[in-house]
Amino acid sequence: MKKILAGFGIGLATLVLMGGAVYGAVYVSTPESIRNPTFEHYHFRTQISVNGSPVNFTSEAFQSATPQACSSVPPETPIHYHDGVDQLTHIHWNGITGGQYLKYFGWNMIGGSDDSMGYVYSDGPLAMKQLPIHGNSLPTVPEGSNYYVYAGDESSYEQKDWNNFISQNLEDFFGKQSKLKQNQETSFLERLFFPSAYAHGGVDDGEHHNLDDAKLQEINNLIGNVVIFVQPGEPSEAEIVEKFNNLVPLENSICGG
């Protein structure tokens, strides 16, 4: 009997250790930005061209329901396109990288499961839940393609390192911090409502009109614009300029997603 109990105890201990090892491996393999999400709310405009064909972010494959952003609690998912607006990428969790952004929409360049961003542990260590990708929304990449990434606007742009886009926090990649971090010394309500960041189209607070682009960027907490070309060779200057001359306009804002 003692031998049976001892064997049972050893087996149970082995299962516990194996379970702990698996749990630890899953925890460590999930980036901090995913496993412990914290509230953020900034935007950047994105254009992606695959062999000359632009990605249409207004399609249902990319669009989501509008999250409630007037809250310090992170929404269920970290990245959004919504309200039928093209290009305007909404980031709602801190620390998101370009690689995570691409994986969320179907281009996995950072490893792990193709269908999952990892596990969220914000409800407690034993209440982890998987965060699936939004879907395979981005088009198939043709064989022999290279990736070229540029940041800037209609007045100037620069080519950036593709690996930096994949690996860096997007605020570091663009070299501009979200105003929610810049305003850390302000009150809780001021952090939530200034700068407001709706930018969905058809929404106007009724108080501000004819604002210049700099003010609209501030209101919308815009940290940059990125153009990505996926094709065999580098794009021409004319192709790059055309993209930066095609940025969607920013709109007046109220607190929203």
C-alpha positions as CSV (number, residue, x, y, z in Angstrom):
1,M,0.0,0.0,0.0
2,K,2.8,2.4,0.9
3,K,4.4,1.7,-2.4
4,I,1.2,2.5,-4.3
5,L,0.8,5.7,-2.4
6,A,4.4,6.6,-3.0
7,G,4.0,5.9,-6.7
8,F,0.8,8.0,-6.8
9,G,2.6,10.9,-5.0
10,I,5.5,10.8,-7.5
11,G,3.2,10.7,-10.4
12,L,1.2,13.6,-9.1
13,A,4.3,15.6,-8.4
14,T,5.5,14.9,-11.9
15,L,2.3,16.1,-13.4
16,V,2.4,19.3,-11.3
17,L,6.0,19.9,-12.4
18,M,5.2,19.3,-16.1
19,G,2.1,21.6,-15.9
20,G,4.2,24.3,-14.2
21,A,6.9,24.0,-16.9
22,V,4.3,24.3,-19.7
23,Y,2.6,27.2,-17.9
24,G,6.0,29.0,-17.4
25,A,7.0,28.4,-21.1
26,V,3.7,29.9,-22.3
27,Y,4.0,32.8,-19.9
28,V,7.6,33.6,-20.9
29,S,6.9,33.3,-24.6
30,T,4.1,35.9,-24.5
31,P,5.3,39.5,-24.7
32,E,4.7,41.7,-21.7
33,S,2.5,44.0,-23.9
34,I,0.1,41.1,-24.5
35,R,0.2,39.1,-21.2
36,N,-0.3,42.2,-19.1
37,P,-2.0,44.9,-21.2
38,T,-2.2,48.4,-20.0
39,F,-4.3,51.2,-21.4
40,E,-3.1,53.3,-24.3
41,H,-4.8,55.2,-27.1
42,Y,-2.8,56.6,-30.0
43,H,-3.1,56.4,-33.8
44,F,-0.8,56.1,-36.9
45,R,-1.8,56.1,-40.5
46,T,-0.8,53.0,-42.4
47,Q,-0.5,52.2,-46.1
48,I,0.6,48.8,-47.4
49,S,1.2,48.1,-51.1
50,V,1.7,44.5,-52.3
51,N,3.2,44.4,-55.8
52,G,1.4,47.7,-56.6
53,S,-2.0,46.7,-55.1
54,P,-2.9,48.8,-52.0
55,V,-4.4,47.1,-49.0
56,N,-7.9,48.4,-48.3
57,F,-8.4,48.8,-44.6
58,T,-12.0,49.7,-45.0
59,S,-12.9,46.1,-46.0
60,E,-14.8,44.0,-43.5
61,A,-11.6,41.8,-43.1
62,F,-10.0,44.6,-41.1
63,Q,-12.9,46.5,-39.5
64,S,-14.0,45.9,-35.9
65,A,-16.8,47.3,-33.7
66,T,-15.9,50.6,-32.1
67,P,-14.3,50.0,-28.6
68,Q,-15.1,52.2,-25.7
69,A,-12.0,54.2,-25.1
70,C,-13.2,56.7,-22.4
71,S,-11.9,54.3,-19.8
72,S,-8.6,53.4,-18.2
73,V,-9.4,49.7,-18.7
74,P,-7.8,48.3,-21.9
75,P,-10.3,47.1,-24.5
76,E,-10.5,43.4,-25.3
77,T,-8.2,43.7,-28.2
78,P,-5.1,45.8,-28.8
79,I,-5.4,47.0,-32.4
80,H,-8.3,48.2,-34.4
81,Y,-9.7,49.7,-37.6
82,H,-13.2,50.8,-37.3
83,D,-16.1,53.0,-38.5
84,G,-15.1,52.4,-42.1
85,V,-12.0,54.7,-42.0
86,D,-9.1,53.8,-44.2
87,Q,-5.4,53.9,-43.0
88,L,-6.1,55.1,-39.4
89,T,-4.6,52.4,-37.1
90,H,-5.9,52.6,-33.5
91,I,-3.6,51.2,-30.8
92,H,-5.2,50.6,-27.4
93,W,-2.5,48.6,-25.5
94,N,0.9,49.8,-24.5
95,G,4.1,48.5,-26.0
96,I,2.8,47.2,-29.3
97,T,5.4,46.6,-32.0
98,G,5.2,46.7,-35.8
99,G,5.6,42.9,-35.8
100,Q,2.7,42.5,-33.5
101,Y,0.6,44.8,-35.6
102,L,1.3,42.7,-38.8
103,K,0.8,39.4,-37.0
104,Y,-2.6,40.6,-35.7
105,F,-3.7,40.9,-39.3
106,G,-2.1,37.7,-40.6
107,W,1.6,38.3,-41.4
108,N,3.5,36.4,-38.6
109,M,7.1,37.6,-38.7
110,I,7.7,37.3,-34.9
111,G,7.1,33.6,-34.3
112,G,4.7,31.7,-32.0
113,S,1.4,30.4,-33.2
114,D,0.1,31.9,-36.4
115,D,-3.4,32.1,-35.0
116,S,-2.6,33.6,-31.6
117,M,-0.9,36.7,-30.2
118,G,-0.2,34.8,-26.9
119,Y,-2.0,34.7,-23.6
120,V,-3.4,37.5,-21.5
121,Y,-2.9,37.2,-17.7
122,S,-4.5,40.4,-16.6
123,D,-7.3,38.6,-14.7
124,G,-4.8,36.7,-12.6
125,P,-2.1,34.1,-13.1
126,L,-4.6,31.2,-13.2
127,A,-7.1,33.0,-15.4
128,M,-5.0,33.2,-18.6
129,K,-6.9,33.5,-21.9
130,Q,-5.7,33.2,-25.4
131,L,-5.7,36.3,-27.6
132,P,-6.5,35.2,-31.2
133,I,-5.3,37.3,-34.1
134,H,-7.9,39.4,-35.8
135,G,-7.6,37.2,-38.9
136,N,-5.7,36.5,-42.0
137,S,-6.7,39.9,-43.4
138,L,-3.5,40.9,-45.2
139,P,-2.9,39.4,-48.7
140,T,-0.6,36.6,-49.5
141,V,3.0,37.7,-49.9
142,P,4.3,36.8,-53.4
143,E,7.5,34.8,-53.6
144,G,10.7,36.9,-54.0
145,S,9.2,39.9,-52.3
146,N,11.2,42.3,-50.1
147,Y,9.9,44.7,-47.5
148,Y,10.5,48.5,-47.7
149,V,9.2,50.8,-45.0
150,Y,9.0,54.6,-44.9
151,A,7.9,57.0,-42.3
152,G,7.0,60.7,-42.7
153,D,4.3,62.8,-44.3
154,E,3.6,64.9,-47.4
155,S,6.4,67.3,-46.6
156,S,9.2,64.8,-46.0
157,Y,9.8,61.1,-45.5
158,E,12.7,58.7,-44.7
159,Q,13.3,55.0,-45.3
160,K,13.4,53.1,-42.1
161,D,15.0,49.7,-41.1
162,W,12.5,46.9,-41.6
163,N,13.8,45.0,-38.6
164,N,13.3,48.0,-36.4
165,F,9.7,48.2,-37.5
166,I,9.2,44.6,-36.6
167,S,10.8,44.6,-33.3
168,Q,10.4,48.1,-31.8
169,N,7.6,49.6,-29.8
170,L,5.8,51.8,-32.4
171,E,6.4,54.9,-30.3
172,D,10.2,54.2,-30.5
173,F,10.0,53.4,-34.2
174,F,8.3,56.7,-35.0
175,G,10.3,58.6,-32.4
176,K,7.2,60.2,-30.9
177,Q,5.6,59.4,-27.6
178,S,1.9,59.2,-27.1
179,K,0.4,62.2,-25.4
180,L,-1.1,60.0,-22.8
181,K,2.5,59.5,-21.5
182,Q,3.5,63.1,-22.1
183,N,0.5,64.2,-19.9
184,Q,1.2,61.8,-17.0
185,E,1.3,64.7,-14.6
186,T,-2.2,65.8,-15.5
187,S,-5.4,64.6,-13.8
188,F,-7.0,61.3,-14.7
189,L,-9.9,63.0,-16.5
190,E,-7.5,65.2,-18.5
191,R,-5.5,62.2,-19.6
192,L,-8.7,60.5,-20.8
193,F,-10.3,63.6,-22.5
194,F,-7.2,65.5,-23.8
195,P,-6.3,64.9,-26.3
196,S,-9.5,63.2,-27.3
197,A,-9.1,60.7,-30.1
198,Y,-12.1,59.7,-32.1
199,A,-11.3,60.3,-35.7
200,H,-14.0,58.1,-37.1
201,G,-15.7,60.3,-39.6
202,G,-19.0,62.0,-39.3
203,V,-18.4,62.9,-35.6
204,D,-17.9,66.5,-34.6
205,D,-17.8,67.9,-31.1
206,G,-19.4,71.1,-32.5
207,E,-16.8,73.4,-31.0
208,H,-13.7,73.2,-33.3
209,H,-13.7,73.9,-37.0
210,N,-11.1,74.7,-39.6
211,L,-8.2,73.4,-37.5
212,D,-4.8,73.1,-39.1
213,D,-3.1,69.7,-39.5
214,A,-0.8,70.2,-36.5
215,K,-3.7,70.7,-34.2
216,L,-5.6,67.8,-35.7
217,Q,-2.6,65.6,-35.2
218,E,-2.5,66.7,-31.5
219,I,-6.2,66.1,-31.0
220,N,-6.0,62.7,-32.6
221,N,-2.8,61.7,-30.7
222,L,-1.2,60.8,-34.1
223,I,2.4,59.5,-33.6
224,G,3.2,59.1,-37.3
225,N,2.5,57.7,-40.8
226,V,4.0,54.6,-42.3
227,V,4.1,53.3,-45.9
228,I,5.1,49.7,-46.5
229,F,5.9,48.3,-50.0
230,V,6.1,44.5,-50.5
231,Q,7.6,43.9,-53.9
232,P,10.9,42.5,-55.4
233,G,12.7,45.9,-55.7
234,E,12.7,49.3,-54.1
235,P,9.8,51.6,-55.0
236,S,10.6,54.7,-57.0
237,E,10.6,58.2,-55.4
238,A,7.4,59.0,-57.3
239,E,5.7,55.9,-55.8
240,I,6.7,56.9,-52.3
241,V,5.6,60.5,-52.8
242,E,2.3,59.4,-54.2
243,K,1.6,57.5,-51.0
244,F,2.4,60.3,-48.6
245,N,0.3,62.6,-50.7
246,N,-2.6,60.2,-50.2
247,L,-2.9,60.3,-46.4
248,V,-6.5,60.3,-45.2
249,P,-7.5,63.6,-43.6
250,L,-7.8,63.8,-39.8
251,E,-11.1,64.8,-38.3
252,N,-12.3,66.7,-35.2
253,S,-12.7,64.5,-32.2
254,I,-14.6,63.6,-29.1
255,C,-13.7,61.0,-26.6
256,G,-14.1,57.6,-28.4
257,G,-12.2,54.8,-30.0
